[in-house]
């Protein structure tokens, strides 16, 4: 049997793309490993995934036209996805960006774009922030701090449950899901079809398709699914988090806070205050945790090899420097925080050369495409990103306000002049 499309990767981008491919009538096979029961050194690198968690920030206010549009379009579909799949994943608790008053032009541009998309954002001075959120302390930023608050269609999403919902809808649209790891992808000279080798619990098998869509996330350049000589310009960085367990008698003042992101424009290295906070939510162990992470520059380091990525994921241990920064930010934002316990968590974030996802064909080959590169923003906009990827695979007309060429994959091996710029502020909203 020759499928129309094989989607390699069953995470946030791959599941969304498969749903839209199935709805368009394409015979679609999705291949991706199931989440391991525990993360340790015994787990192979392809089995790790960025969506193995309970919370990501959901918001419509974007850093620019691309991100604002994918986020707004995706968020508008959340409730329909929940209703159609029967799986809830979105909590509308609001989202607050704390920005420097010194970057007024950038803020004005974001607000204009949000207004064009019909997104309501309240601009709040520091005094109003203190009145509205007494448990939250805004940091001191250059020129003062102000808040950009979205009350509607914003909050947090559960990435695990979002992926489950998307896969459910993909399957109901006729797609087929196979749990396994792709160990090779190559074209057969005689037929021109792509032959994909899948390793699964039963040993493995081959599948064939006219088209392949690679949705392997941050691991794309460390994946056997990527045919030789097709590496893309994408760097991988550590994403250290701390989870602060909140006692039941302290929940009332914290659990109803919005998600929070700090955008600090000063290039002060690890003194930069850019970070994010997700207010307490209940985790699978039954405990309530507030989550704190960095927004790129602070204490983030690059992972250049597969071995480094695997070690970071498998150990689930952050560095002392990272722990000190995240503890400082947690107590800065929540001065009344008295955690019962503190847990470490490790994920990764990728950055593309363009700062946008790569959505397009590789080497002008219209039968081999990629959708990778969330750039720290990908979860909440993943439904629209997946739709765009499906439209590329199906060669449908482009119906997005940013030109398709803007998202074209950039091959690896170009000059290295932009590498340092990945960590330079001001950062996009995380």
C-alpha positions in Angstrom: 0.0 0.0 0.0 1.3 3.5 -0.9 0.0 6.3 1.3 -0.5 9.8 0.0 1.4 11.3 3.0 3.4 9.9 5.9 3.7 12.5 8.7 6.8 11.7 10.8 6.2 13.1 14.3 3.1 12.9 16.4 3.6 16.0 18.5 1.9 19.4 18.4 2.7 20.3 14.7 2.5 16.7 13.3 -0.9 15.9 14.9 -2.4 19.2 13.7 -1.0 18.8 10.2 -2.3 15.2 10.0 -5.8 16.3 11.1 -6.0 18.8 8.2 -4.5 16.3 5.7 -7.1 13.8 6.7 -9.9 16.3 6.4 -8.7 17.1 2.9 -9.1 13.5 1.9 -5.4 12.5 1.9 -4.6 8.9 2.9 -2.4 9.9 5.8 -0.1 7.7 8.1 1.2 9.3 11.3 4.3 7.8 12.8 5.6 8.8 16.2 6.6 7.2 19.5 4.3 7.1 22.5 5.4 9.1 25.6 7.7 7.0 27.8 6.4 6.1 31.3 9.5 7.8 32.7 12.3 9.9 31.4 15.7 8.5 32.0 18.9 7.4 30.2 17.2 4.2 29.1 14.9 6.2 26.8 16.2 6.8 23.3 16.5 10.4 22.0 13.6 10.1 19.5 11.2 9.2 22.3 11.6 12.5 24.1 9.1 15.2 23.2 8.5 18.9 24.0 4.8 18.4 24.7 5.3 16.0 27.7 3.9 18.5 30.2 0.7 20.0 31.7 1.0 23.7 30.8 1.9 26.2 28.1 1.0 29.8 27.8 -1.9 30.6 25.5 -2.3 34.1 24.2 -3.3 36.1 21.1 -0.9 39.1 21.6 2.0 38.3 19.2 5.5 39.7 18.8 4.8 40.4 15.1 2.3 39.8 12.4 3.1 36.1 11.9 3.0 35.1 15.6 -0.1 37.2 16.3 -2.0 35.7 13.4 -1.1 32.0 14.1 -1.9 32.4 17.8 -5.2 34.3 17.1 -6.4 31.8 14.5 -5.4 28.8 16.6 -6.9 30.1 19.8 -10.2 30.8 18.0 -10.4 27.0 17.3 -9.6 25.7 20.8 -13.2 25.3 22.0 -14.2 23.6 18.7 -11.3 21.2 19.0 -12.3 20.4 22.6 -15.9 19.9 21.6 -15.2 17.7 18.6 -12.6 15.6 20.3 -14.2 15.4 23.8 -10.9 16.3 25.3 -10.5 19.6 27.3 -7.1 21.3 27.3 -7.6 25.1 27.5 -8.0 27.1 30.7 -9.1 30.7 30.1 -7.3 32.3 33.1 -6.0 35.3 31.2 -2.4 36.3 30.1 -0.3 39.2 31.3 2.8 40.5 29.6 5.0 42.8 31.8 7.0 45.0 29.5 9.4 47.9 29.8 7.8 51.3 29.3 11.1 52.2 27.4 10.1 50.0 24.5 7.0 52.0 23.7 7.3 51.8 19.9 7.4 48.0 20.0 4.5 47.9 22.4 2.4 50.2 20.2 3.2 48.0 17.2 2.0 44.9 19.0 -1.1 46.6 20.2 -2.0 47.8 16.7 -1.5 44.3 15.3 -3.7 42.9 18.1 -6.4 45.4 17.3 -6.3 44.5 13.7 -7.0 40.9 14.7 -9.8 41.9 17.1 -7.8 41.0 20.2 -8.7 43.1 23.3 -5.6 44.0 25.3 -5.8 46.2 28.4 -2.7 48.5 29.0 -2.2 48.7 32.7 0.3 51.0 34.6 2.2 49.6 37.6 -0.2 51.0 40.2 -3.2 49.4 38.5 -1.3 46.1 38.3 -0.7 46.2 42.1 -4.4 46.8 42.7 -5.6 44.1 40.4 -3.1 41.4 41.3 -1.9 42.0 44.9 -0.1 38.6 45.1 2.0 39.5 42.1 5.0 41.9 42.2 6.1 43.5 38.9 9.9 43.6 38.4 11.8 46.9 37.9 12.5 47.4 34.2 14.2 50.2 32.4 11.8 53.1 32.1 9.3 51.5 34.4 7.0 48.6 33.9 3.5 48.3 32.4 1.2 45.4 31.9 -0.6 44.1 28.7 -3.5 42.0 29.9 -5.7 39.7 27.8 -8.6 38.5 29.8 -10.4 36.6 27.0 -9.2 33.8 24.8 -6.0 33.6 26.8 -4.5 31.6 29.7 -2.9 28.2 29.5 -3.2 25.0 27.6 -2.2 21.4 28.4 0.0 20.3 25.5 -0.4 16.6 26.2 -4.1 16.8 26.0 -4.0 19.1 23.0 -2.0 16.5 21.1 -4.4 13.8 22.2 -7.3 15.9 20.9 -5.6 16.6 17.6 -4.7 12.9 17.1 -8.3 11.9 17.9 -9.6 14.3 15.2 -6.9 13.1 12.7 -8.0 9.5 13.3 -11.7 10.4 12.9 -10.8 12.0 9.6 -9.4 8.8 8.3 -5.7 9.1 9.2 -3.9 6.1 10.8 -1.5 6.3 13.8 1.5 4.0 14.3 3.5 4.2 17.5 7.2 3.8 16.6 10.4 5.5 15.7 11.4 6.3 12.1 14.9 5.0 11.5 15.3 5.9 7.8 13.6 7.8 5.0 14.7 7.3 1.4 13.3 7.6 -2.1 13.1 4.5 -4.3 14.5 5.2 -7.7 12.2 2.8 -9.5 8.9 4.1 -8.2 9.8 7.6 -6.9 8.0 6.8 -3.7 9.4 7.4 -0.3 10.2 4.3 1.8 10.1 4.8 5.5 11.5 2.3 8.0 9.7 2.2 11.3 11.0 0.6 14.5 8.2 -0.5 16.8 7.6 -3.0 19.7 7.2 -5.8 17.2 10.5 -5.3 15.5 9.6 -2.9 12.7 8.2 -2.5 9.2 8.4 -0.4 6.1 5.8 2.0 4.8 5.6 3.8 1.5 4.2 7.2 0.5 4.2 9.7 -2.3 4.9 12.5 0.1 6.6 12.8 3.5 6.1 15.6 6.0 8.8 15.8 8.8 7.4 17.2 12.0 10.2 16.0 14.4 10.6 19.2 16.3 13.9 20.3 17.9 15.4 16.9 17.1 15.2 17.2 13.4 18.9 17.4 12.8 19.5 14.6 15.2 16.9 12.3 13.7 17.4 9.4 11.3 14.1 10.5 9.7 15.9 13.3 8.0 17.4 12.1 4.7 21.1 12.7 4.2 22.3 16.2 3.3 19.0 17.8 4.3 19.9 19.4 7.7 18.3 22.7 8.5 19.6 25.8 10.3 18.0 25.2 13.7 19.7 25.5 17.1 18.5 23.8 20.3 18.8 25.4 23.7 18.1 24.2 27.3 14.7 25.1 28.8 15.2 24.8 32.6 12.1 25.0 34.7 11.3 24.9 38.4 7.9 23.7 39.8 7.0 25.2 43.1 4.5 23.1 45.1 1.9 25.4 46.7 0.2 24.3 49.9 -3.6 24.1 49.8 -4.0 27.0 52.3 -2.0 29.3 49.9 -3.8 28.4 46.7 -6.6 31.0 46.8 -4.3 34.0 46.3 -2.3 32.4 43.5 -4.3 29.9 41.4 -6.5 32.6 39.8 -3.6 34.7 38.5 -3.1 35.0 34.8 -0.1 33.5 33.1 2.8 36.0 33.2 5.7 36.8 30.9 8.4 39.4 31.6 10.1 41.1 28.6 13.3 42.8 29.7 15.0 44.7 26.8 18.3 45.2 28.5 21.3 43.2 27.3 22.6 42.3 30.7 23.5 38.7 30.1 22.2 36.5 33.0 21.1 39.6 34.8 18.3 39.9 32.3 14.9 39.4 34.0 13.0 37.9 31.1 11.1 34.9 32.4 7.6 33.4 32.6 5.2 32.2 35.3 2.4 29.8 35.1 0.2 30.0 38.2 -0.5 26.9 40.2 -2.3 24.0 38.6 -2.8 20.4 39.7 -0.3 17.9 38.3 -0.8 14.1 37.9 0.7 13.5 41.3 -2.3 15.4 42.8 -0.2 18.4 44.0 -0.4 22.0 42.9 2.6 23.6 41.3 3.5 27.1 40.0 5.9 26.9 37.1 8.8 29.3 36.4 11.1 29.3 33.4 13.4 31.7 31.5 12.6 33.6 28.3 15.9 32.7 26.5 18.9 34.8 27.6 19.0 34.1 31.3 21.1 31.0 32.1 20.2 29.4 28.8 22.8 27.3 27.0 23.0 25.7 23.6 22.9 22.0 23.0 24.9 21.2 19.9 25.0 17.4 19.7 22.6 14.6 20.0 24.5 13.4 23.1 24.0 16.8 24.8 20.3 16.9 24.0 19.8 13.3 25.3 21.7 13.9 28.5 19.7 17.1 29.2 16.4 15.4 28.7 17.3 12.1 30.4 18.8 13.6 33.6 16.0 16.1 34.3 18.5 18.1 36.3 19.1 21.8 35.8 22.3 23.6 36.8 22.9 25.5 40.0 23.1 28.7 38.1 19.7 28.0 36.4 18.2 27.0 39.8 19.4 30.2 41.4 17.9 32.4 38.6 14.6 30.7 38.6 14.3 30.8 42.4 15.1 34.5 42.3 12.4 35.1 39.7 9.8 33.1 41.5 10.2 35.0 44.7 10.5 38.3 42.9 7.1 37.7 41.2 5.4 36.0 44.1 7.0 37.5 47.3 4.6 35.5 49.5 5.6 32.2 47.9 6.4 29.5 50.5 6.7 26.3 48.5 6.2 22.9 50.2 8.7 21.4 47.7 10.5 22.3 44.5 10.9 20.1 41.4 13.2 20.5 38.5 12.1 19.9 34.9 14.0 20.0 31.6 12.8 20.7 28.2 14.3 22.2 25.1 13.5 25.2 22.9 14.7 25.7 19.3 15.5 28.7 17.3 15.5 29.0 13.5 17.5 31.5 11.5 14.4 33.3 10.5 12.8 33.2 14.0 9.8 31.6 12.3 8.8 28.0 11.8 10.2 26.3 8.8 7.2 25.3 6.7 8.0 24.2 3.2 9.8 21.8 0.9 13.4 20.7 1.2 15.6 21.5 -1.8 12.7 22.3 -4.0 11.5 18.7 -3.7 7.7 19.0 -3.5 7.4 15.5 -2.1 9.5 16.1 1.0 8.5 18.9 3.4 9.1 20.0 7.0 7.2 21.8 9.7 9.6 22.5 12.6 10.8 25.4 14.7 8.5 26.6 17.4 11.0 29.2 18.5 9.6 29.0 22.0 6.1 30.1 20.8 4.9 27.0 18.9 2.4 25.3 21.3 -0.4 27.9 21.3 -0.2 28.5 17.5 0.3 24.8 16.6 -3.1 24.3 15.0 -2.7 27.0 12.4 1.0 26.0 11.9 -0.2 22.5 11.2 -2.9 23.8 8.8 -0.3 25.8 6.9 2.0 22.7 6.7 -0.9 20.7 5.3 -1.6 23.3 2.7 2.0 23.2 1.5 1.9 19.4 1.2 -1.4 19.6 -0.7 -0.2 22.5 -2.8 -3.2 24.6 -1.9 -3.4 28.3 -2.4 -1.6 30.3 0.3 -4.1 32.1 2.5 -2.0 33.7 5.2 -0.9 37.4 5.6 2.8 36.6 5.7 4.4 35.4 2.4 5.0 31.7 2.2 8.7 32.3 1.2 9.2 33.8 4.7 8.8 30.4 6.2 11.0 28.5 3.7 13.5 26.1 5.4 17.0 27.4 5.6 19.7 24.8 5.0 22.4 24.2 7.6 26.0 25.0 6.9 25.6 28.7 6.1 27.7 31.3 7.9 27.6 31.4 11.7 27.2 35.1 12.1 23.7 35.0 13.6 24.4 32.5 16.3 25.1 35.0 19.1 21.9 36.9 18.2 19.7 34.1 19.3 20.2 35.2 22.9 20.1 39.0 22.4 17.1 40.9 23.9 14.4 42.1 23.4 13.0 38.6 23.1 9.7 37.7 21.5 6.8 37.0 23.9 7.3 33.4 25.1 
